[in-house]
Amino acid sequence: MKITSLLIAFVLLASCSGYEKLLKSSDYKLKYDKAFEYYNDEQYVKASTLFDQIANVYQGTRNADSVYFFQAMSYFNQRDYILSGHYFSTFARTYGGSEFVEEAEYKAAYCFYKQSPRPSLDQSNTLKAIQAFQLYLIKYPKSERADECKEIVIELREKLVEKSFTSARLYFDLADYKASLVALNNSLNEYPDSKFREDIKFLILKSSFLLAENSIINKQRDRYQDTVDEYYSFVTEFPESKFKKEVDRIYETSNDFIK
């Protein structure tokens, strides 16, 4: 048992020693071969390090696209979506005639997708992912990945819708009803088919009501009239709304003031 453990340790030490020597070597053909060998053995950290070392050496050669593509793939398989996304995007711009270009463009979009955060955070990468997938679908409409890409775009759009709604609702929660009306209407204009449409329309109505309620006297009548108008818009669209009781109360209070 002890001899076996020592043998394994010796093999590992020899292997590491060989790899360290390889990194210091100026034999770029050997590094090229070993980089692909490590990649095929799923030793992506070692593969990426070697690809990094030989990328500039192979620039302008017939093997350049293979080196750059698998350099990106090595980082992708390490789940380093920032670096691999950068390499895939650069590859797609540089090697448009390569056999790997379609895969690179898909992977570049997918890397943005993997960097897309939860809805409460900045959605720059979400927008980049949507744009990249849409461009991919335009260029490769018959791709076997087309349906998958469309589903991802829908998922990402839902995230933008939620971000827009929560950002607009924040003004309501802060009791800034004038700003709330602007933000909620902007959200609705930007995403008219929002899954939060009923909630947004209700908050627009309630913001209008609370703005009127907290206004100076000479502005109240006009603002209560705006509230009544919002009420009719709401009940026309959502006659059986989950907010029906409160909506009716808002209408009655506003209408009584106007009368």
N, C-alpha and C positions, 0 to 999 in steps of 0.2 A: 504493500500500500504506500509506504514511504518512498520507495523507489519510483513508483508510478507518478507520485506528486512531484518529485524532483525532475523527472523526465519532462512532464508537462511544463514546469517552470522554465526548464532549459530551452524547450521549443519556443515558448512565448518570448523569452529573452532574445533568442537568436532571431526570431521574426521581427521584433521591435528594432533590434540592432541593424538588421538588413534594411528596414524601412528608413531608419535614420540615415544610413549611408546613401540610400537612394535619393533622399531629399537633398543631400549635399553634392550629389553627382552632377556632372555636366553632360551625361549621356541622355539627351532628350528623347531619343528613339526608345530607350528603355523606359523612361518615365512615361512616355505616351502609352506603351504597351501595358505597363503596370497600372496606370490610371484606369484603363478600361477593364483590366483584370479585377482590380479592387471594386470597381463599379458593379461588375457582373456578380461579384461575391457579396454585394450589398454592404460593402465597407465604405460608406459614402463620405465619411470624414477624411479618410486617407485619399480617396479618389479626388475629392474636391481640392485638397491641398496640392496634389500633383497637377490637376488641371489648371489651377491658378499659376503654377510655376511654368507651365509650357504654353499657356494661351498666347502670350506675345510672340513666342518663338515660332508658333505655327500660323501666325497671322499672315494672310496673303497666300497660303499654300492650299492645295486641294483638300486637305484634311481640316482646314480651319473651322468650317461649320460644325463638324463632328465634335471637335474639341470644345468649342463655345457652347454648343447645345448640351453636351453631357456635363459640362461644368455647371450649367444652370440646373440640370436634372439632379446633380449630386446635392446641391443645396436644397432643392425642392424636396428631395427624399429625406432630408434632415429637418423638414418643416420650417426652414428658414425662408418664409414667404417674402420678406422684404428684399433680401439679396437675390433670391432666385427670380423674383418678379422683375427686378432691375435687369438681370442678365437675359431673361426671356424677351423683354421689351427691346433691349439693345440688339439682340440677335435678330428679331423680326424686322427691325429697321435696316440692319446691315446685310442680312442674307436672305433677301426676298425670293431668290430662286432656289433655295435649299429644299431638299425633300422634308426637312424638319420644320419648315416655317409654319405650317398650319398648326402643328402641335405646340409650337412656341407661342403662337398668338392665343391659343386657347389657354395655355398654362399662365401666360401673363395676366389674362383676365381673371383666371381662377385665383391667382395670388392676391389680386386686389380684393376679390370676394372673401378670401380667408382673413384679410386684414380689416374687413368691415366690422366695426364695433357694435355694441348694443345701441338701441335707438337714442338713448339720452346723450350720447357722445357725438363728437364731430363726425359728419358723414361724408367727408371728402373722398375716402377710399370707396365708399358705397357708390358714389356718383361715377368715379373712375371705372369701377367694375361694370356698372350698367353700360357705360359708353363703350368699354372694351368688348363686352359680350354682344352688344348691338352691332358693332363693326365686324366682329367675327361672323355673325349671322348674315350680314350683307355680303361678305366675301365668300362664305361657305354655306349657302342656304341648304345644300343637300347633305351637309355633314351628319354623320350618325349621332353627333352630340347636339344637334339642333334643338330637340325637345328638352334636353337637360338644361341647355343654356337659357331657353325661354322660361323654364321653371325657376331658375336662379334669378333671372331678371324680375320676375313677379315677386319673389321673396324679398329682393332688395328694394323694390318699389314700396312694398308694404312697410319696410323699415323707415323709408323716407316719409311715408304718410304718417306713421306713428310719431316720428320726430317732429314733423310739422304741427301735429295736433297738440302734443305735450308742450311744445314751445309756445304756442298760441295760448293754451290754457293757463300757462304760468302768469300771464298778465291778469287773468280773471282771479286766480288765487291770491294775487298781490293787491286785489281790489282796485286795479287801474282799469276801469271799465271802458274808458275812451280808447285806450291802447288795445284793450281786449277785443273790442269790436273790429278794429282795423286788422289785428293779427288773425282773428278767427275767420273773417271774411277773406283775407288773403289765402289762408290755408284751404278754404273751400274752393276758391277760384283756381288754385294751383292743382288741387286734387278733388275734382267734383264727384268722383266715384269713391271717395274715402269710406272705409268701413266705419269711420267715426262720424259720418255725416249727421246722423240724428243727434249725437252728443254736441257736435259743433253748432248745429242750428238751435239747439236748446240753450247753449251758452251764449249765443248771439242774442237770443230773446231775453235771457236773464240779465245779460250785461246792459242791454238797452233799458230794461226796467230799473235796474239798480242805479244806472247813470241818471235816469229821470228822477228817481226817488231822492238822490243826493245832490240834485242840481238847485241852483238859485231859483226863486219863484218865477221870474220872467222867462225862464227857459224850460220849465217843467211841462207846460202844456204841449209844446212841440215834441218834446222827447217822449212823453207818454203816448202821443199819437204815433211816433216812430215804433214804439213798443207794440201798439195795437196792430200796426202794419206787419211787424215781424210775427206777431201771433197768427195772423191769417196765413202768412207764408208757411209757418210751421205746421199748423193743423191741416192745411191742404195736402201737405206732403206726408205727414205722420198722424193721421186721424186717430189711431189707436196706440199712440206713443206710451212708452213706459213712464214718461214725464207728465202724463195728461192732467193729473190733479194739480200739480204746481203750475203748469201752463195755463190752466183755466183760472187759477187764483190770480196769476199775474194779469191776465186779461181783464178780469172783473175789477181789480184795483185800478188798473190804468183807465178803463172805460169810465169808472165812477168819477175819477178825477176830471176827465175831459167833460163829462156831463155837468 
